[in-house]
């Protein structure tokens, strides 16, 4: 196993989990995740960072995928403790291994930045949602300020190598709208205490347009 493979398998997932569990990020999670209801699917559920914020009374079943097998046991343990009907699998968002029209809510937090094909992933999310279903999103990405965007473009090639393929320049709300979702923003802004090139956040609710 080469050094990069070893880093990607053993070090990077833990570093990303640590970074994504900072206080201000967990505060944002607490504003989005409790809105999930019914049969829930979480994209990038490894580590179980969102589990503490779900409204247990509002969720009837929980499923999820994550590409990092080493993080899945923690997610399974936290979900099973809630007594839900649970199915958590290793997988990627470009090929979600669940039937179409199956879920009331999809939860996606700090995940679209690192998938290989965001358009395909959003198409898959639309596919698995029931008519009238909702995607709850909390993502970081392309900043609205031109100066910050220039720094994002400069830093991104190196950033992707150390942060598991994380992109700094991907749009958020416009990408969701382009994929056929009607977006209801709940908030946006730079995360306090975070470098602006990595700190632009948007969160809200995305529904199938016309559903």
N, CA, C and O of each residue as an XYZ file, in Angstrom:
844
protein
N       0.840     -1.190      0.000
C       0.000      0.000      0.000
C       0.882      1.250      0.000
O       1.755      1.391      0.856
N       0.658      2.164     -0.962
C       1.428      3.389     -1.035
C       1.053      4.356      0.068
O       0.052      4.176      0.761
N       1.875      5.390      0.222
C       1.659      6.365      1.287
C       0.309      7.070      1.132
O      -0.409      7.259      2.114
N      -0.037      7.460     -0.098
C      -1.307      8.159     -0.304
C      -2.486      7.252      0.016
O      -3.455      7.686      0.639
N      -2.406      5.986     -0.409
C      -3.491      5.053     -0.094
C      -3.638      4.868      1.407
O      -4.751      4.824      1.931
N      -2.501      4.761      2.098
C      -2.534      4.610      3.554
C      -3.141      5.846      4.195
O      -3.964      5.738      5.104
N      -2.736      7.025      3.723
C      -3.280      8.284      4.258
C      -4.781      8.366      4.015
O      -5.538      8.699      4.926
N      -5.218      8.064      2.790
C      -6.635      8.166      2.449
C      -7.486      7.180      3.242
O      -8.643      7.462      3.553
N      -6.914      6.029      3.567
C      -7.691      5.003      4.263
C      -7.700      5.200      5.767
O      -8.730      4.997      6.410
N      -6.552      5.598      6.345
C      -6.437      5.589      7.796
C      -6.397      6.969      8.453
O      -6.832      7.117      9.595
N      -5.891      7.966      7.761
C      -5.699      9.275      8.377
C      -6.776     10.268      7.956
O      -7.406     10.909      8.797
N      -6.980     10.390      6.649
C      -7.892     11.393      6.127
C      -9.295     11.310      6.708
O      -9.823     12.348      7.107
N      -9.953     10.111      6.787
C     -11.308     10.074      7.343
C     -11.387     10.612      8.767
O     -12.364     11.266      9.132
N     -10.369     10.341      9.568
C     -10.376     10.814     10.955
C     -10.153     12.325     11.017
O     -10.763     13.012     11.837
N      -9.284     12.839     10.155
C      -9.074     14.286     10.124
C     -10.333     15.013      9.678
O     -10.697     16.039     10.254
N     -11.000     14.486      8.654
C     -12.225     15.115      8.162
C     -13.313     15.063      9.228
O     -14.041     16.036      9.424
N     -13.425     13.925      9.921
C     -14.418     13.814     10.991
C     -14.144     14.823     12.094
O     -15.070     15.443     12.617
N     -12.876     14.990     12.448
C     -12.505     15.963     13.474
C     -12.860     17.378     13.029
O     -13.429     18.151     13.800
N     -12.523     17.718     11.780
C     -12.810     19.052     11.268
C     -14.307     19.318     11.208
O     -14.756     20.436     11.462
N     -15.078     18.286     10.870
C     -16.524     18.443     10.695
C     -17.298     18.338     12.000
O     -18.529     18.365     11.992
N     -16.589     18.217     13.131
C     -17.262     18.156     14.429
C     -16.919     19.363     15.297
O     -17.136     19.337     16.508
N     -16.380     20.429     14.678
C     -16.126     21.659     15.400
C     -17.430     22.244     15.931
O     -18.511     21.960     15.415
N     -17.308     23.068     16.971
C     -18.485     23.609     17.629
C     -19.437     24.354     16.722
O     -20.644     24.119     16.768
N     -18.910     25.265     15.883
C     -19.780     26.044     15.012
C     -20.442     25.178     13.948
O     -21.583     25.430     13.561
N     -19.729     24.156     13.472
C     -20.314     23.241     12.490
C     -21.413     22.406     13.134
O     -22.463     22.189     12.529
N     -21.179     21.940     14.347
C     -22.210     21.170     15.036
C     -23.434     22.046     15.319
O     -24.563     21.554     15.314
N     -23.218     23.314     15.561
C     -24.349     24.233     15.749
C     -25.199     24.292     14.488
O     -26.428     24.276     14.565
N     -24.551     24.360     13.325
C     -25.300     24.377     12.059
C     -26.043     23.048     11.861
O     -27.190     23.042     11.414
N     -25.401     21.941     12.186
C     -26.069     20.646     12.079
C     -27.349     20.636     12.920
O     -28.382     20.117     12.498
N     -27.258     21.215     14.109
C     -28.404     21.203     15.025
C     -29.579     22.014     14.502
O     -30.698     21.870     14.995
N     -29.335     22.873     13.499
C     -30.405     23.671     12.913
C     -31.075     22.967     11.737
O     -32.191     23.319     11.355
N     -30.401     21.980     11.169
C     -30.893     21.323      9.948
C     -31.419     19.918     10.214
O     -32.535     19.586      9.814
N     -30.631     19.103     10.879
C     -30.944     17.678     11.018
C     -32.274     17.416     11.735
O     -32.982     16.491     11.336
N     -32.653     18.175     12.769
C     -33.922     17.887     13.449
C     -35.156     18.026     12.567
O     -36.240     17.599     12.965
N     -35.021     18.606     11.389
C     -36.155     18.759     10.480
C     -36.503     17.464      9.755
O     -37.550     17.382      9.114
N     -35.644     16.449      9.846
C     -35.870     15.177      9.155
C     -37.067     14.448      9.740
O     -37.239     14.390     10.957
N     -37.898     13.889      8.855
C     -39.076     13.147      9.287
C     -39.253     11.891      8.439
O     -38.723     11.781      7.333
N     -40.012     10.953      8.989
C     -40.369      9.755      8.242
C     -39.194      8.823      8.005
O     -38.339      8.634      8.870
N     -39.174      8.252      6.824
C     -38.115      7.338      6.422
C     -36.947      8.167      5.898
O     -37.076      8.850      4.883
N     -35.815      8.109      6.583
C     -34.698      9.025      6.342
C     -33.521      8.284      5.711
O     -33.195      7.160      6.092
N     -32.895      8.943      4.737
C     -31.632      8.472      4.155
C     -30.591      9.557      4.361
O     -30.839     10.724      4.059
N     -29.421      9.178      4.876
C     -28.328     10.146      5.049
C     -27.161      9.776      4.144
O     -26.630      8.668      4.211
N     -26.774     10.719      3.305
C     -25.618     10.544      2.426
C     -24.360     10.957      3.183
O     -24.288     12.065      3.715
N     -23.359     10.060      3.233
C     -22.148     10.363      3.982
C     -22.369     10.271      5.474
O     -21.991     11.172      6.223
N     -22.987      9.175      5.912
C     -23.389      9.051      7.321
C     -22.279      8.536      8.219
O     -22.473      8.446      9.431
N     -21.110      8.193      7.660
C     -20.027      7.613      8.445
C     -19.618      8.472      9.623
O     -19.516      9.693      9.499
N     -19.382      7.847     10.761
C     -19.009      8.569     11.971
C     -20.202      8.939     12.828
O     -20.063      9.119     14.038
N     -21.379      9.055     12.216
C     -22.589      9.314     12.996
C     -22.672     10.682     13.636
O     -23.320     10.832     14.671
N     -22.027     11.700     13.044
C     -22.010     13.019     13.669
C     -23.394     13.649     13.766
O     -23.643     14.452     14.666
N     -24.293     13.299     12.859
C     -25.632     13.896     12.883
C     -26.598     13.172     13.804
O     -27.683     13.687     14.075
N     -26.238     11.993     14.293
C     -27.202     11.167     15.001
C     -27.814     11.859     16.219
O     -29.000     11.684     16.498
N     -27.031     12.628     16.930
C     -27.536     13.253     18.156
C     -28.609     14.297     17.895
O     -29.330     14.691     18.812
N     -28.723     14.753     16.638
C     -29.639     15.851     16.340
C     -30.975     15.399     15.744
O     -31.885     16.214     15.600
N     -31.107     14.136     15.402
C     -32.379     13.675     14.856
C     -33.462     13.691     15.927
O     -33.210     13.378     17.090
N     -34.666     14.060     15.517
C     -35.844     13.956     16.376
C     -36.324     12.510     16.319
O     -36.972     12.107     15.353
N     -36.010     11.736     17.343
C     -36.284     10.297     17.313
C     -37.765     10.003     17.100
O     -38.116      9.015     16.455
N     -38.623     10.848     17.634
C     -40.059     10.620     17.514
C     -40.560     10.855     16.097
O     -41.601     10.325     15.709
N     -39.816     11.657     15.314
C     -40.260     12.007     13.958
C     -39.703     11.074     12.897
O     -40.193     11.072     11.767
N     -38.693     10.283     13.230
C     -38.036      9.386     12.274
C     -38.549      7.974     12.472
O     -38.538      7.454     13.588
N     -38.999      7.349     11.387
C     -39.534      5.988     11.485
C     -38.529      4.920     11.072
O     -38.622      3.779     11.525
N     -37.576      5.268     10.225
C     -36.539      4.332      9.777
C     -35.350      5.149      9.293
O     -35.497      6.298      8.877
N     -34.171      4.541      9.354
C     -32.950      5.272      8.995
C     -32.053      4.403      8.131
O     -31.737      3.266      8.480
N     -31.647      4.963      6.989
C     -30.690      4.299      6.101
C     -29.599      5.292      5.728
O     -29.793      6.503      5.836
N     -28.458      4.784      5.291
C     -27.385      5.671      4.881
C     -26.263      4.918      4.202
O     -26.182      3.691      4.260
N     -25.399      5.684      3.554
C     -24.194      5.111      2.947
C     -23.016      6.019      3.230
O     -23.171      7.207      3.511
N     -21.826      5.426      3.149
C     -20.578      6.171      3.266
C     -19.502      5.349      2.559
O     -19.521      4.121      2.644
N     -18.563      5.998      1.864
C     -17.527      5.239      1.162
C     -16.425      4.710      2.069
O     -15.621      3.880      1.645
N     -16.376      5.185      3.324
C     -15.290      4.806      4.233
C     -15.788      3.739      5.206
O     -16.475      4.043      6.182
N     -15.434      2.496      4.928
C     -15.932      1.376      5.720
C     -15.576      1.513      7.194
O     -16.351      1.108      8.060
N     -14.416      2.076      7.482
C     -13.971      2.199      8.863
C     -14.821      3.110      9.719
O     -14.759      3.046     10.947
N     -15.622      3.965      9.083
C     -16.463      4.889      9.832
C     -17.884      4.366     10.035
O     -18.658      4.958     10.787
N     -18.229      3.279      9.382
C     -19.623      2.838      9.373
C     -20.073      2.212     10.686
O     -21.243      2.324     11.055
N     -19.166      1.559     11.390
C     -19.581      0.909     12.631
C     -20.095      1.918     13.644
O     -21.077      1.663     14.340
N     -19.427      3.073     13.725
C     -19.896      4.110     14.638
C     -21.285      4.587     14.281
O     -22.119      4.815     15.158
N     -21.535      4.739     12.978
C     -22.856      5.168     12.526
C     -23.906      4.113     12.839
O     -25.004      4.443     13.288
N     -23.578      2.848     12.607
C     -24.529      1.770     12.887
C     -24.861      1.696     14.376
O     -26.017      1.507     14.753
N     -23.845      1.844     15.212
C     -24.055      1.755     16.655
C     -24.972      2.873     17.128
O     -25.915      2.626     17.881
N     -24.705      4.096     16.694
C     -25.512      5.228     17.151
C     -26.950      5.123     16.667
O     -27.879      5.468     17.397
N     -27.140      4.647     15.439
C     -28.494      4.515     14.902
C     -29.255      3.391     15.600
O     -30.438      3.541     15.904
N     -28.587      2.268     15.855
C     -29.268      1.138     16.482
C     -29.685      1.457     17.912
O     -30.682      0.928     18.403
N     -28.932      2.314     18.575
C     -29.278      2.704     19.944
C     -30.618      3.426     20.010
O     -31.252      3.462     21.064
N     -31.050      3.996     18.898
C     -32.325      4.711     18.866
C     -33.507      3.777     18.603
O     -34.661      4.196     18.686
N     -33.220      2.515     18.287
C     -34.286      1.564     18.072
C     -34.952      1.646     16.712
O     -36.036      1.099     16.513
N     -34.304      2.330     15.771
C     -34.869      2.456     14.436
C     -34.632      1.183     13.622
O     -33.724      0.404     13.910
N     -35.468      0.993     12.603
C     -35.187      0.043     11.528
C     -34.070      0.667     10.706
O     -34.269      1.702     10.071
N     -32.899      0.046     10.715
C     -31.693      0.694     10.194
C     -31.016     -0.156      9.126
O     -30.901     -1.374      9.262
N     -30.568      0.509      8.057
C     -29.769     -0.146      7.020
C     -28.684      0.828      6.581
O     -28.967      1.794      5.872
N     -27.452      0.582      6.993
C     -26.317      1.447      6.697
C     -25.285      0.641      5.923
O     -24.811     -0.389      6.401
N     -24.935      1.109      4.724
C     -24.103      0.351      3.801
C     -22.890      1.159      3.352
O     -22.893      2.388      3.411
N     -21.866      0.461      2.906
C     -20.741      1.118      2.241
C     -21.163      1.426      0.807
O     -21.690      0.554      0.117
N     -20.938      2.645      0.357
C     -21.337      3.005     -0.987
C     -21.053      4.462     -1.296
O     -20.602      5.218     -0.436
N     -21.326      4.849     -2.546
C     -21.073      6.213     -3.003
C     -22.367      6.815     -3.538
O     -23.275      6.101     -3.964
N     -22.431      8.151     -3.507
C     -23.644      8.846     -3.886
C     -23.995      8.758     -5.350
O     -25.149      8.976     -5.719
N     -23.028      8.443     -6.195
C     -23.319      8.299     -7.620
C     -24.132      7.046     -7.929
O     -24.742      6.944     -8.993
N     -24.139      6.093     -6.997
C     -24.870      4.834     -7.184
C     -25.491      4.445     -5.839
O     -24.989      3.551     -5.157
N     -26.560      5.104     -5.467
C     -27.192      4.846     -4.176
C     -27.956      3.522     -4.249
O     -28.838      3.367     -5.094
N     -27.630      2.563     -3.372
C     -28.187      1.204     -3.495
C     -29.557      1.041     -2.836
O     -29.768      0.114     -2.055
N     -30.482      1.943     -3.154
C     -31.839      1.858     -2.627
C     -32.830      2.144     -3.747
O     -32.503      2.799     -4.737
N     -34.042      1.640     -3.571
C     -35.065      1.738     -4.607
C     -35.544      3.179     -4.780
O     -35.412      4.003     -3.875
N     -36.088      3.463     -5.932
C     -36.626      4.790     -6.237
C     -37.859      5.076     -5.383
O     -38.612      4.168     -5.029
N     -38.050      6.353     -5.059
C     -39.233      6.786     -4.343
C     -39.404      6.172     -2.972
O     -40.527      5.892     -2.554
N     -38.299      5.957     -2.258
C     -38.348      5.196     -1.012
C     -38.316      6.068      0.237
O     -38.784      5.639      1.292
N     -37.773      7.288      0.143
C     -37.495      8.065      1.347
C     -38.292      9.367      1.402
O     -38.535     10.018      0.385
N     -38.691      9.726      2.633
C     -39.361     11.005      2.885
C     -38.354     12.144      2.967
O     -38.635     13.261      2.531
N     -37.183     11.860      3.525
C     -36.163     12.890      3.752
C     -34.786     12.352      3.401
O     -34.442     11.226      3.761
N     -34.007     13.150      2.704
C     -32.584     12.882      2.513
C     -31.807     13.968      3.248
O     -32.087     15.156      3.088
N     -30.837     13.560      4.046
C     -29.984     14.490      4.780
C     -28.590     14.451      4.156
O     -28.007     13.381      3.982
N     -28.065     15.625      3.822
C     -26.749     15.721      3.180
C     -25.991     16.873      3.810
O     -26.319     18.036      3.577
N     -24.975     16.556      4.612
C     -24.205     17.588      5.299
C     -22.723     17.425      4.990
O     -22.144     16.370      5.248
N     -22.112     18.462      4.442
C     -20.676     18.490      4.153
C     -20.238     17.254      3.358
O     -19.252     16.597      3.691
N     -20.993     16.962      2.306
C     -20.735     15.777      1.498
C     -20.611     16.094      0.016
O     -19.761     15.516     -0.661
N     -21.437     16.998     -0.509
C     -21.408     17.301     -1.939
C     -20.069     17.879     -2.382
O     -19.728     17.812     -3.563
N     -19.312     18.442     -1.454
C     -18.016     19.018     -1.804
C     -17.014     17.961     -2.241
O     -16.066     18.272     -2.963
N     -17.210     16.711     -1.814
C     -16.176     15.695     -2.047
C     -16.600     14.555     -2.965
O     -15.789     13.672     -3.246
N     -17.847     14.545     -3.443
C     -18.245     13.480     -4.362
C     -17.598     13.706     -5.729
O     -17.242     14.834     -6.070
N     -17.447     12.642     -6.505
C     -16.787     12.761     -7.804
C     -17.671     13.445     -8.839
O     -17.183     14.219     -9.663
N     -18.975     13.159     -8.798
C     -19.892     13.664     -9.818
C     -21.130     14.238     -9.133
O     -22.122     13.527     -8.972
N     -21.095     15.510     -8.725
C     -22.219     16.071     -7.966
C     -23.539     16.052     -8.719
O     -24.592     15.874     -8.107
N     -23.504     16.233    -10.049
C     -24.748     16.198    -10.814
C     -25.394     14.812    -10.730
O     -26.607     14.695    -10.560
N     -24.584     13.783    -10.850
C     -25.101     12.415    -10.749
C     -25.642     12.147     -9.350
O     -26.683     11.507     -9.201
N     -24.955     12.624     -8.340
C     -25.394     12.412     -6.963
C     -26.752     13.075     -6.723
O     -27.639     12.473     -6.118
N     -26.912     14.298     -7.190
C     -28.188     14.991     -7.002
C     -29.306     14.291     -7.768
O     -30.448     14.257     -7.309
N     -28.984     13.736     -8.926
C     -29.966     12.962     -9.673
C     -30.392     11.719     -8.890
O     -31.571     11.366     -8.873
N     -29.445     11.068     -8.253
C     -29.740      9.902     -7.436
C     -30.598     10.266     -6.225
O     -31.503      9.522     -5.849
N     -30.307     11.410     -5.625
C     -31.102     11.855     -4.478
C     -32.549     12.099     -4.899
O     -33.480     11.700     -4.200
N     -32.732     12.753     -6.038
C     -34.084     12.959     -6.546
C     -34.786     11.622     -6.796
O     -35.980     11.475     -6.535
N     -34.030     10.661     -7.301
C     -34.612      9.365     -7.622
C     -35.155      8.659     -6.390
O     -36.249      8.097     -6.436
N     -34.414      8.678     -5.293
C     -34.816      7.903     -4.115
C     -35.845      8.624     -3.256
O     -36.438      8.004     -2.373
N     -36.075      9.911     -3.485
C     -37.074     10.647     -2.716
C     -38.490     10.308     -3.185
O     -38.746     10.144     -4.377
N     -39.389     10.210     -2.226
C     -40.801     10.068     -2.554
C     -41.322     11.365     -3.173
O     -40.701     12.413     -2.997
N     -42.442     11.324     -3.890
C     -43.076     12.575     -4.329
C     -43.349     13.470     -3.119
O     -43.932     13.026     -2.130
N     -42.931     14.714     -3.205
C     -43.086     15.629     -2.083
C     -41.991     15.517     -1.041
O     -42.018     16.225     -0.035
N     -41.009     14.617     -1.273
C     -39.928     14.443     -0.316
C     -38.974     15.633     -0.300
O     -38.965     16.459     -1.212
N     -38.164     15.698      0.770
C     -37.277     16.840      0.974
C     -35.824     16.390      1.139
O     -35.538     15.342      1.719
N     -34.942     17.194      0.624
C     -33.520     17.051      0.895
C     -33.120     18.181      1.835
O     -33.295     19.354      1.507
N     -32.587     17.833      2.996
C     -32.062     18.815      3.935
C     -30.560     18.926      3.695
O     -29.847     17.927      3.788
N     -30.075     20.117      3.391
C     -28.663     20.268      3.040
C     -27.964     21.284      3.937
O     -28.553     22.270      4.380
N     -26.708     21.011      4.182
C     -25.790     21.904      4.891
C     -24.427     21.667      4.262
O     -23.795     20.637      4.501
N     -23.976     22.625      3.456
C     -22.766     22.415      2.664
C     -21.884     23.666      2.664
O     -22.356     24.782      2.880
N     -20.605     23.446      2.417
C     -19.712     24.580      2.182
C     -19.304     24.547      0.715
O     -19.309     23.490      0.084
N     -18.951     25.714      0.176
C     -18.604     25.745     -1.237
C     -18.200     27.122     -1.704
O     -17.613     27.906     -0.958
N     -18.525     27.403     -2.957
C     -18.056     28.630     -3.601
C     -18.615     29.868     -2.912
O     -19.827     30.018     -2.750
N     -17.715     30.740     -2.516
C     -18.094     31.976     -1.833
C     -18.664     32.985     -2.833
O     -18.365     32.905     -4.024
N     -19.477     33.926     -2.365
C     -20.043     34.925     -3.271
C     -19.092     36.072     -3.586
O     -19.350     36.842     -4.511
N     -18.004     36.203     -2.842
C     -17.076     37.318     -3.013
C     -15.951     36.952     -3.969
O     -15.311     35.911     -3.822
N     -15.717     37.820     -4.955
C     -14.743     37.511     -6.010
C     -13.344     37.281     -5.443
O     -12.633     36.386     -5.900
N     -12.947     38.068     -4.466
C     -11.619     37.909     -3.888
C     -11.449     36.569     -3.208
O     -10.404     35.930     -3.333
N     -12.472     36.141     -2.489
C     -12.418     34.831     -1.829
C     -12.425     33.718     -2.873
O     -11.726     32.717     -2.717
N     -13.207     33.887     -3.927
C     -13.237     32.888     -4.994
C     -11.858     32.669     -5.612
O     -11.475     31.539     -5.915
N     -11.118     33.764     -5.795
C      -9.767     33.618     -6.370
C      -8.873     32.792     -5.468
O      -8.101     31.965     -5.953
N      -8.966     33.002     -4.152
C      -8.173     32.204     -3.227
C      -8.635     30.748     -3.225
O      -7.816     29.834     -3.134
N      -9.930     30.536     -3.326
C     -10.432     29.170     -3.396
C      -9.860     28.435     -4.607
O      -9.465     27.274     -4.510
N      -9.820     29.122     -5.744
C      -9.299     28.499     -6.961
C      -7.812     28.179     -6.830
O      -7.351     27.158     -7.340
N      -7.063     29.041     -6.153
C      -5.625     28.804     -5.976
C      -5.359     27.629     -5.031
O      -4.472     26.810     -5.274
N      -6.123     27.562     -3.974
C      -5.856     26.600     -2.907
C      -6.440     25.225     -3.212
O      -5.917     24.214     -2.742
N      -7.508     25.176     -3.988
C      -8.259     23.934     -4.171
C      -7.413     22.737     -4.621
O      -7.610     21.650     -4.077
N      -6.484     22.864     -5.581
C      -5.732     21.671     -6.010
C      -5.002     20.967     -4.868
O      -4.987     19.737     -4.809
N      -4.405     21.726     -3.973
C      -3.711     21.132     -2.823
C      -4.718     20.662     -1.783
O      -4.563     19.590     -1.196
N      -5.741     21.464     -1.561
C      -6.774     21.148     -0.567
C      -7.412     19.787     -0.851
O      -7.644     19.001      0.067
N      -7.692     19.516     -2.117
C      -8.328     18.250     -2.471
C      -7.458     17.057     -2.083
O      -7.977     16.010     -1.697
N      -6.159     17.210     -2.183
C      -5.260     16.103     -1.890
C      -5.235     15.748     -0.409
O      -5.098     14.579     -0.050
N      -5.367     16.755      0.449
C      -5.259     16.495      1.891
C      -6.617     16.329      2.558
O      -6.693     15.873      3.699
N      -7.691     16.693      1.859
C      -9.021     16.687      2.479
C      -9.994     15.747      1.776
O     -11.190     16.029      1.709
N      -9.495     14.651      1.261
C     -10.372     13.619      0.723
C     -11.162     14.022     -0.497
O     -12.317     13.624     -0.650
N     -10.553     14.811     -1.370
C     -11.237     15.230     -2.588
C     -12.190     16.388     -2.398
O     -12.985     16.682     -3.291
N     -12.132     17.050     -1.260
C     -13.024     18.175     -0.967
C     -12.736     19.346     -1.909
O     -11.592     19.780     -2.043
N     -13.788     19.849     -2.559
C     -13.688     21.002     -3.451
C     -14.121     22.270     -2.714
O     -15.060     22.249     -1.918
N     -13.432     23.359     -2.988
C     -13.770     24.645     -2.387
C     -14.653     25.494     -3.290
O     -15.284     26.441     -2.819
N     -14.707     25.174     -4.568
C     -15.313     26.088     -5.539
C     -16.669     25.618     -6.067
O     -17.216     26.243     -6.975
N     -17.213     24.554     -5.531
C     -18.495     24.075     -6.041
C     -19.647     24.959     -5.547
O     -19.705     25.289     -4.363
N     -20.550     25.339     -6.435
C     -21.726     26.095     -6.013
C     -22.670     25.195     -5.217
O     -22.617     23.969     -5.325
N     -23.526     25.814     -4.426
C     -24.436     25.030     -3.585
C     -25.878     25.230     -4.056
O     -26.441     24.363     -4.724
N     -26.470     26.367     -3.708
C     -27.868     26.592     -4.057
C     -28.147     26.497     -5.543
O     -29.135     25.885     -5.950
N     -27.293     27.095     -6.359
C     -27.517     27.067     -7.807
C     -27.399     25.651     -8.364
O     -28.096     25.303     -9.317
N     -26.524     24.833     -7.779
C     -26.395     23.442     -8.224
C     -27.661     22.653     -7.915
O     -28.096     21.831     -8.721
N     -28.244     22.899     -6.766
C     -29.478     22.218     -6.395
C     -30.620     22.625     -7.326
O     -31.397     21.781     -7.772
N     -30.713     23.911     -7.611
C     -31.767     24.376     -8.522
C     -31.570     23.793     -9.917
O     -32.534     23.407    -10.578
N     -30.320     23.731    -10.358
C     -30.024     23.179    -11.666
C     -30.358     21.704    -11.772
O     -30.585     21.190    -12.867
N     -30.388     21.019    -10.630
C     -30.703     19.591    -10.610
C     -32.205     19.340    -10.477
O     -32.632     18.191    -10.365
N     -33.007     20.402    -10.487
C     -34.449     20.225    -10.451
C     -35.081     20.332     -9.088
O     -36.210     19.881     -8.892
N     -34.374     20.923     -8.133
C     -34.933     21.120     -6.800
C     -35.422     22.556     -6.632
O     -34.834     23.492     -7.175
N     -36.496     22.716     -5.878
C     -36.931     24.032     -5.426
C     -36.298     24.262     -4.062
O     -36.554     23.507     -3.124
N     -35.473     25.298     -3.946
C     -34.657     25.510     -2.752
C     -35.299     26.537     -1.831
O     -35.679     27.628     -2.256
N     -35.411     26.164     -0.561
C     -35.889     27.060      0.489
C     -34.707     27.319      1.432
O     -34.462     26.520      2.335
N     -33.974     28.416      1.240
C     -32.805     28.679      2.089
C     -33.204     28.910      3.548
O     -34.205     29.566      3.836
N     -32.414     28.366      4.449
C     -32.583     28.623      5.874
C     -31.495     29.540      6.409
O     -31.673     30.191      7.438
N     -30.375     29.589      5.711
C     -29.289     30.463      6.147
C     -28.079     30.331      5.250
O     -27.942     29.355      4.512
N     -27.199     31.321      5.318
C     -25.938     31.272      4.603
C     -24.986     32.279      5.235
O     -25.417     33.234      5.880
N     -23.689     32.058      5.046
C     -22.700     32.978      5.588
C     -21.386     32.276      5.839
O     -21.270     31.058      5.704
N     -20.389     33.079      6.212
C     -19.075     32.534      6.538
C     -19.094     31.996      7.966
O     -19.610     32.643      8.877
N     -18.530     30.812      8.147
C     -18.482     30.194      9.460
C     -17.495     30.948     10.345
O     -16.344     31.129      9.948
N     -17.908     31.391     11.529
C     -16.994     32.117     12.416
C     -15.765     31.281     12.769
O     -15.854     30.074     12.992
N     -14.623     31.954     12.813
C     -13.393     31.288     13.213
C     -12.787     30.379     12.171
O     -11.861     29.626     12.470
N     -13.299     30.435     10.937
C     -12.805     29.586      9.846
C     -12.255     30.461      8.732
O     -12.872     31.479      8.418
N     -11.110     30.115      8.108
C     -10.623     30.891      6.967
C     -11.710     31.026      5.914
O     -12.405     30.058      5.606
N     -11.858     32.219      5.365
C     -12.964     32.485      4.457
C     -12.949     31.587      3.223
O     -14.006     31.279      2.672
N     -11.763     31.164      2.782
C     -11.708     30.308      1.595
C     -12.396     28.967      1.848
O     -12.836     28.316      0.900
N     -12.496     28.543      3.114
C     -13.127     27.263      3.438
C     -14.405     27.443      4.249
O     -14.995     26.461      4.700
N     -14.837     28.685      4.439
C     -15.875     28.930      5.423
C     -17.247     29.322      4.919
O     -18.141     29.568      5.729
N     -17.454     29.393      3.579
C     -18.779     29.785      3.105
C     -19.756     28.618      3.225
O     -19.515     27.541      2.680
N     -20.856     28.838      3.938
C     -21.841     27.790      4.197
C     -23.223     28.213      3.698
O     -23.592     29.386      3.757
N     -23.972     27.231      3.208
C     -25.382     27.420      2.871
C     -26.157     26.224      3.406
O     -25.691     25.088      3.315
N     -27.339     26.475      3.966
C     -28.161     25.388      4.481
C     -29.632     25.693      4.250
O     -30.060     26.847      4.229
N     -30.396     24.603      4.074
C     -31.805     24.799      3.788
C     -32.508     23.509      3.407
O     -32.032     22.412      3.697
N     -33.658     23.664      2.744
C     -34.507     22.568      2.316
C     -34.630     22.606      0.799
O     -34.876     23.664      0.221
N     -34.459     21.464      0.157
C     -34.606     21.367     -1.292
C     -35.672     20.316     -1.604
O     -35.594     19.182     -1.130
N     -36.660     20.701     -2.400
C     -37.752     19.801     -2.787
C     -37.700     19.565     -4.285
O     -37.198     20.398     -5.041
N     -38.226     18.419     -4.709
C     -38.382     18.202     -6.134
C     -39.259     19.311     -6.708
O     -40.366     19.541     -6.220
N     -38.778     19.994     -7.732
C     -39.564     21.050     -8.344
C     -40.869     20.494     -8.859
O     -40.890     19.521     -9.613
N     -41.984     21.130     -8.439
C     -43.302     20.689     -8.877
C     -43.880     19.572     -8.057
O     -45.013     19.157     -8.302
N     -43.121     19.056     -7.061
C     -43.621     17.943     -6.245
C     -44.270     18.463     -4.989
O     -44.753     17.678     -4.172
